[in-house]
Amino acid sequence: YIDSLVDKIQEKRTKEYFKEVLSSFYMENYRSAVVMLYSCVIHDLIYKLEDLKELMNDASAEKILDEIKKGVVEENEKKKANYSAWEMELIEEMHKNKKIIELSTYNYIDLLKKERNMCAHPTLNENVTLYRPNKSTVHSLIINMLEGVFCKNYMIGVKDLFNCFIGDIEKFNDSQLDKDNIKNYILYISNQIT
């Protein structure tokens, strides 16, 4: 089932990164699979926001990206102990603004983050061994991220295609109304709904 979903990953960079997740999973390197899966999710969400900003002129996507970039810069300047605060801010904002992340996906990402933290940080249990997630947990996390993030059609639904197209064309300025830009826009939108 996983392999059929991998073919539906829309973002080429995510698909490339995801190969490492699968390789780790199939080699039974579950800690590595979880850590890489979380990184893939964060990058894929940023790619989706960038697409929404660039292709759809989505103001809330632009705002989220600006806030995230500002947060990263501030964290680096202040040398905060928690360098990943911007990641949770990204997830929170995308869920709050109804950008891609639905409630169930939000909860799965939170679970993934907790698993990633246990896998990536040297927390020892009572037997002085590193935490190792089990195969079914990692498998579930992979499926949930494929269905809820990577393969999710986040731009528009089929029923809204025409209205979205007309609305977007009205927003284009004269310099954007050339044949190539319109062709690229139509190709991109058609790829989003297939």
Phi and psi in degrees as GROMACS dihedral restraints (atoms count N, CA, C in turn):
[ dihedral_restraints ]
;  ai    aj    ak    al  type     phi  dphi    fc
    3     4     5     6     1   -58.0    20    10
    4     5     6     7     1   -46.4    20    10
    6     7     8     9     1   -61.5    20    10
    7     8     9    10     1   -35.3    20    10
    9    10    11    12     1   -68.7    20    10
   10    11    12    13     1   -32.6    20    10
   12    13    14    15     1   -73.7    20    10
   13    14    15    16     1   -34.2    20    10
   15    16    17    18     1   -57.9    20    10
   16    17    18    19     1   -37.4    20    10
   18    19    20    21     1   -63.5    20    10
   19    20    21    22     1   -19.7    20    10
   21    22    23    24     1   -94.2    20    10
   22    23    24    25     1    -1.4    20    10
   24    25    26    27     1   -64.2    20    10
   25    26    27    28     1   125.3    20    10
   27    28    29    30     1   -82.1    20    10
   28    29    30    31     1   -38.2    20    10
   30    31    32    33     1   -85.4    20    10
   31    32    33    34     1   122.0    20    10
   33    34    35    36     1   -61.5    20    10
   34    35    36    37     1   -40.5    20    10
   36    37    38    39     1   -64.9    20    10
   37    38    39    40     1   -41.1    20    10
   39    40    41    42     1   -62.7    20    10
   40    41    42    43     1   -42.7    20    10
   42    43    44    45     1   -59.7    20    10
   43    44    45    46     1   -40.8    20    10
   45    46    47    48     1   -65.3    20    10
   46    47    48    49     1   -47.0    20    10
   48    49    50    51     1   -62.9    20    10
   49    50    51    52     1   -36.5    20    10
   51    52    53    54     1   -65.5    20    10
   52    53    54    55     1   -24.2    20    10
   54    55    56    57     1   -57.6    20    10
   55    56    57    58     1   -36.1    20    10
   57    58    59    60     1   -68.2    20    10
   58    59    60    61     1   -36.5    20    10
   60    61    62    63     1   -60.6    20    10
   61    62    63    64     1   -51.1    20    10
   63    64    65    66     1   -63.6    20    10
   64    65    66    67     1   -41.9    20    10
   66    67    68    69     1   -58.8    20    10
   67    68    69    70     1   -46.3    20    10
   69    70    71    72     1   -63.1    20    10
   70    71    72    73     1   -43.0    20    10
   72    73    74    75     1   -62.6    20    10
   73    74    75    76     1   -49.0    20    10
   75    76    77    78     1   -67.5    20    10
   76    77    78    79     1   -26.1    20    10
   78    79    80    81     1   -87.5    20    10
   79    80    81    82     1     6.3    20    10
   81    82    83    84     1    65.4    20    10
   82    83    84    85     1    27.1    20    10
   84    85    86    87     1   -95.0    20    10
   85    86    87    88     1    73.7    20    10
   87    88    89    90     1   -68.2    20    10
   88    89    90    91     1   -37.1    20    10
   90    91    92    93     1   -59.2    20    10
   91    92    93    94     1   -48.6    20    10
   93    94    95    96     1   -62.3    20    10
   94    95    96    97     1   -39.2    20    10
   96    97    98    99     1   -62.1    20    10
   97    98    99   100     1   -43.1    20    10
   99   100   101   102     1   -66.4    20    10
  100   101   102   103     1   -45.6    20    10
  102   103   104   105     1   -61.2    20    10
  103   104   105   106     1   -45.9    20    10
  105   106   107   108     1   -69.3    20    10
  106   107   108   109     1   -35.7    20    10
  108   109   110   111     1   -61.2    20    10
  109   110   111   112     1   -43.3    20    10
  111   112   113   114     1   -63.0    20    10
  112   113   114   115     1   -43.2    20    10
  114   115   116   117     1   -61.0    20    10
  115   116   117   118     1   -40.9    20    10
  117   118   119   120     1   -61.1    20    10
  118   119   120   121     1   -42.3    20    10
  120   121   122   123     1   -61.3    20    10
  121   122   123   124     1   -48.7    20    10
  123   124   125   126     1   -60.6    20    10
  124   125   126   127     1   -46.9    20    10
  126   127   128   129     1   -64.8    20    10
  127   128   129   130     1   -41.1    20    10
  129   130   131   132     1   -63.4    20    10
  130   131   132   133     1   -39.7    20    10
  132   133   134   135     1   -62.9    20    10
  133   134   135   136     1   -40.7    20    10
  135   136   137   138     1   -65.3    20    10
  136   137   138   139     1   -43.1    20    10
  138   139   140   141     1   -59.2    20    10
  139   140   141   142     1   -41.0    20    10
  141   142   143   144     1   -65.2    20    10
  142   143   144   145     1   -41.7    20    10
  144   145   146   147     1   -63.1    20    10
  145   146   147   148     1   -42.2    20    10
  147   148   149   150     1   -61.5    20    10
  148   149   150   151     1   -40.6    20    10
  150   151   152   153     1   -63.0    20    10
  151   152   153   154     1   -45.2    20    10
  153   154   155   156     1   -60.6    20    10
  154   155   156   157     1   -40.0    20    10
  156   157   158   159     1   -67.4    20    10
  157   158   159   160     1   -50.6    20    10
  159   160   161   162     1   -74.1    20    10
  160   161   162   163     1   -43.6    20    10
  162   163   164   165     1   -90.7    20    10
  163   164   165   166     1   -29.0    20    10
  165   166   167   168     1  -113.4    20    10
  166   167   168   169     1     0.9    20    10
  168   169   170   171     1    51.6    20    10
  169   170   171   172     1    41.6    20    10
  171   172   173   174     1   -78.6    20    10
  172   173   174   175     1   111.6    20    10
  174   175   176   177     1   -66.1    20    10
  175   176   177   178     1   -38.3    20    10
  177   178   179   180     1   -70.9    20    10
  178   179   180   181     1   -33.5    20    10
  180   181   182   183     1   -64.2    20    10
  181   182   183   184     1   -42.4    20    10
  183   184   185   186     1   -62.2    20    10
  184   185   186   187     1   -41.2    20    10
  186   187   188   189     1   -63.9    20    10
  187   188   189   190     1   -44.2    20    10
  189   190   191   192     1   -61.8    20    10
  190   191   192   193     1   -45.8    20    10
  192   193   194   195     1   -60.2    20    10
  193   194   195   196     1   -43.9    20    10
  195   196   197   198     1   -61.9    20    10
  196   197   198   199     1   -42.5    20    10
  198   199   200   201     1   -65.6    20    10
  199   200   201   202     1   -40.1    20    10
  201   202   203   204     1   -65.2    20    10
  202   203   204   205     1   -47.5    20    10
  204   205   206   207     1   -61.3    20    10
  205   206   207   208     1   -41.0    20    10
  207   208   209   210     1   -62.7    20    10
  208   209   210   211     1   -42.6    20    10
  210   211   212   213     1   -63.5    20    10
  211   212   213   214     1   -39.7    20    10
  213   214   215   216     1   -64.7    20    10
  214   215   216   217     1   -45.3    20    10
  216   217   218   219     1   -61.5    20    10
  217   218   219   220     1   -45.8    20    10
  219   220   221   222     1   -62.1    20    10
  220   221   222   223     1   -42.0    20    10
  222   223   224   225     1   -62.3    20    10
  223   224   225   226     1   -42.9    20    10
  225   226   227   228     1   -66.2    20    10
  226   227   228   229     1   -37.8    20    10
  228   229   230   231     1   -70.0    20    10
  229   230   231   232     1   -39.3    20    10
  231   232   233   234     1   -87.3    20    10
  232   233   234   235     1    -8.6    20    10
  234   235   236   237     1    53.9    20    10
  235   236   237   238     1    47.5    20    10
  237   238   239   240     1   -64.6    20    10
  238   239   240   241     1   153.7    20    10
  240   241   242   243     1   -69.9    20    10
  241   242   243   244     1   -32.2    20    10
  243   244   245   246     1   -98.9    20    10
  244   245   246   247     1    87.6    20    10
  246   247   248   249     1   -74.9    20    10
  247   248   249   250     1   -11.7    20    10
  249   250   251   252     1  -102.9    20    10
  250   251   252   253     1    16.0    20    10
  252   253   254   255     1   -60.1    20    10
  253   254   255   256     1   -34.7    20    10
  255   256   257   258     1   -63.6    20    10
  256   257   258   259     1   -28.7    20    10
  258   259   260   261     1   -62.9    20    10
  259   260   261   262     1   -47.0    20    10
  261   262   263   264     1   -67.9    20    10
  262   263   264   265     1   -33.8    20    10
  264   265   266   267     1   -63.4    20    10
  265   266   267   268     1   -41.3    20    10
  267   268   269   270     1   -58.9    20    10
  268   269   270   271     1   -50.1    20    10
  270   271   272   273     1   -63.5    20    10
  271   272   273   274     1   -45.0    20    10
  273   274   275   276     1   -59.0    20    10
  274   275   276   277     1   -48.9    20    10
  276   277   278   279     1   -65.3    20    10
  277   278   279   280     1   -40.0    20    10
  279   280   281   282     1   -68.1    20    10
  280   281   282   283     1   -34.4    20    10
  282   283   284   285     1   -72.0    20    10
  283   284   285   286     1   -45.9    20    10
  285   286   287   288     1   -62.6    20    10
  286   287   288   289     1   -39.5    20    10
  288   289   290   291     1   -89.0    20    10
  289   290   291   292     1    10.6    20    10
  291   292   293   294     1    55.2    20    10
  292   293   294   295     1    39.0    20    10
  294   295   296   297     1  -102.2    20    10
  295   296   297   298     1    98.8    20    10
  297   298   299   300     1    76.5    20    10
  298   299   300   301     1   -46.1    20    10
  300   301   302   303     1   -91.9    20    10
  301   302   303   304     1   111.3    20    10
  303   304   305   306     1   -85.6    20    10
  304   305   306   307     1   171.8    20    10
  306   307   308   309     1   -57.9    20    10
  307   308   309   310     1   -46.9    20    10
  309   310   311   312     1   -63.1    20    10
  310   311   312   313     1   -42.6    20    10
  312   313   314   315     1   -64.5    20    10
  313   314   315   316     1   -40.7    20    10
  315   316   317   318     1   -56.3    20    10
  316   317   318   319     1   -45.7    20    10
  318   319   320   321     1   -66.6    20    10
  319   320   321   322     1   -38.6    20    10
  321   322   323   324     1   -66.4    20    10
  322   323   324   325     1   -39.2    20    10
  324   325   326   327     1   -64.7    20    10
  325   326   327   328     1   -38.7    20    10
  327   328   329   330     1   -61.9    20    10
  328   329   330   331     1   -43.2    20    10
  330   331   332   333     1   -62.9    20    10
  331   332   333   334     1   -42.8    20    10
  333   334   335   336     1   -59.8    20    10
  334   335   336   337     1   -43.1    20    10
  336   337   338   339     1   -62.2    20    10
  337   338   339   340     1   -41.6    20    10
  339   340   341   342     1   -63.2    20    10
  340   341   342   343     1   -43.5    20    10
  342   343   344   345     1   -63.6    20    10
  343   344   345   346     1   -42.3    20    10
  345   346   347   348     1   -60.1    20    10
  346   347   348   349     1   -43.4    20    10
  348   349   350   351     1   -61.4    20    10
  349   350   351   352     1   -41.7    20    10
  351   352   353   354     1   -68.8    20    10
  352   353   354   355     1   -32.9    20    10
  354   355   356   357     1   -77.5    20    10
  355   356   357   358     1   -35.0    20    10
  357   358   359   360     1   -89.9    20    10
  358   359   360   361     1   -21.5    20    10
  360   361   362   363     1  -108.5    20    10
  361   362   363   364     1   140.2    20    10
  363   364   365   366     1   -74.0    20    10
  364   365   366   367     1    71.9    20    10
  366   367   368   369     1   -93.5    20    10
  367   368   369   370     1   123.2    20    10
  369   370   371   372     1   -98.4    20    10
  370   371   372   373     1   142.5    20    10
  372   373   374   375     1   -91.2    20    10
  373   374   375   376     1  -172.0    20    10
  375   376   377   378     1   -65.0    20    10
  376   377   378   379     1   -21.0    20    10
  378   379   380   381     1   -94.1    20    10
  379   380   381   382     1     9.3    20    10
  381   382   383   384     1    56.1    20    10
  382   383   384   385     1    47.3    20    10
  384   385   386   387     1  -126.0    20    10
  385   386   387   388     1   152.6    20    10
  387   388   389   390     1   -69.6    20    10
  388   389   390   391     1   149.2    20    10
  390   391   392   393     1   -64.3    20    10
  391   392   393   394     1   137.6    20    10
  393   394   395   396     1  -136.3    20    10
  394   395   396   397     1   115.2    20    10
  396   397   398   399     1   -68.2    20    10
  397   398   399   400     1   153.9    20    10
  399   400   401   402     1   -86.3    20    10
  400   401   402   403     1   164.8    20    10
  402   403   404   405     1   -58.4    20    10
  403   404   405   406     1   -43.8    20    10
  405   406   407   408     1   -67.3    20    10
  406   407   408   409     1   -34.6    20    10
  408   409   410   411     1   -64.0    20    10
  409   410   411   412     1   -48.2    20    10
  411   412   413   414     1   -64.7    20    10
  412   413   414   415     1   -41.8    20    10
  414   415   416   417     1   -59.0    20    10
  415   416   417   418     1   -45.6    20    10
  417   418   419   420     1   -62.5    20    10
  418   419   420   421     1   -42.8    20    10
  420   421   422   423     1   -61.6    20    10
  421   422   423   424     1   -42.4    20    10
  423   424   425   426     1   -62.1    20    10
  424   425   426   427     1   -48.4    20    10
  426   427   428   429     1   -60.6    20    10
  427   428   429   430     1   -45.6    20    10
  429   430   431   432     1   -62.1    20    10
  430   431   432   433     1   -38.4    20    10
  432   433   434   435     1   -73.8    20    10
  433   434   435   436     1   -36.5    20    10
  435   436   437   438     1   -61.8    20    10
  436   437   438   439     1   -49.8    20    10
  438   439   440   441     1   -73.1    20    10
  439   440   441   442     1   -38.4    20    10
  441   442   443   444     1   -90.5    20    10
  442   443   444   445     1   -20.0    20    10
  444   445   446   447     1  -128.2    20    10
  445   446   447   448     1   -66.0    20    10
  447   448   449   450     1   -62.4    20    10
  448   449   450   451     1   -42.3    20    10
  450   451   452   453     1   -98.3    20    10
  451   452   453   454     1     0.9    20    10
  453   454   455   456     1   -73.2    20    10
  454   455   456   457     1   133.1    20    10
  456   457   458   459     1   -79.5    20    10
  457   458   459   460     1   104.3    20    10
  459   460   461   462     1  -101.0    20    10
  460   461   462   463     1    -9.6    20    10
  462   463   464   465     1   -80.2    20    10
  463   464   465   466     1   -66.3    20    10
  465   466   467   468     1  -154.0    20    10
  466   467   468   469     1   160.7    20    10
  468   469   470   471     1   -88.8    20    10
  469   470   471   472     1   160.4    20    10
  471   472   473   474     1   -58.5    20    10
  472   473   474   475     1   -41.5    20    10
  474   475   476   477     1   -66.3    20    10
  475   476   477   478     1   -21.5    20    10
  477   478   479   480     1   -96.8    20    10
  478   479   480   481     1     0.3    20    10
  480   481   482   483     1   -57.1    20    10
  481   482   483   484     1   -50.8    20    10
  483   484   485   486     1   -63.0    20    10
  484   485   486   487     1   -48.4    20    10
  486   487   488   489     1   -62.0    20    10
  487   488   489   490     1   -39.3    20    10
  489   490   491   492     1   -65.1    20    10
  490   491   492   493     1   -45.3    20    10
  492   493   494   495     1   -59.5    20    10
  493   494   495   496     1   -49.1    20    10
  495   496   497   498     1   -61.9    20    10
  496   497   498   499     1   -44.6    20    10
  498   499   500   501     1   -61.8    20    10
  499   500   501   502     1   -41.5    20    10
  501   502   503   504     1   -69.6    20    10
  502   503   504   505     1   -41.2    20    10
  504   505   506   507     1   -60.8    20    10
  505   506   507   508     1   -37.4    20    10
  507   508   509   510     1   -64.3    20    10
  508   509   510   511     1   -28.9    20    10
  510   511   512   513     1   -80.3    20    10
  511   512   513   514     1   -21.4    20    10
  513   514   515   516     1   -63.4    20    10
  514   515   516   517     1   138.9    20    10
  516   517   518   519     1   -88.0    20    10
  517   518   519   520     1   173.5    20    10
  519   520   521   522     1   -56.7    20    10
  520   521   522   523     1   -37.2    20    10
  522   523   524   525     1   -69.4    20    10
  523   524   525   526     1   -22.6    20    10
  525   526   527   528     1   -88.2    20    10
  526   527   528   529     1   -12.3    20    10
  528   529   530   531     1   -89.0    20    10
  529   530   531   532     1    39.1    20    10
  531   532   533   534     1   -94.3    20    10
  532   533   534   535     1   164.3    20    10
  534   535   536   537     1   -56.5    20    10
  535   536   537   538     1   -44.0    20    10
  537   538   539   540     1   -66.3    20    10
  538   539   540   541     1   -43.1    20    10
  540   541   542   543     1   -63.5    20    10
  541   542   543   544     1   -42.9    20    10
  543   544   545   546     1   -67.1    20    10
  544   545   546   547     1   -41.8    20    10
  546   547   548   549     1   -60.7    20    10
  547   548   549   550     1   -47.1    20    10
  549   550   551   552     1   -61.5    20    10
  550   551   552   553     1   -40.4    20    10
  552   553   554   555     1   -62.2    20    10
  553   554   555   556     1   -47.6    20    10
  555   556   557   558     1   -64.2    20    10
  556   557   558   559     1   -41.9    20    10
  558   559   560   561     1   -62.6    20    10
  559   560   561   562     1   -42.1    20    10
  561   562   563   564     1   -64.1    20    10
  562   563   564   565     1   -48.0    20    10
  564   565   566   567     1   -62.7    20    10
  565   566   567   568     1   -41.6    20    10
  567   568   569   570     1   -64.7    20    10
  568   569   570   571     1   -34.4    20    10
  570   571   572   573     1   -67.1    20    10
  571   572   573   574     1   -30.4    20    10
  573   574   575   576     1   -70.6    20    10
  574   575   576   577     1   -27.8    20    10
  576   577   578   579     1  -102.5    20    10
  577   578   579   580     1     3.0    20    10
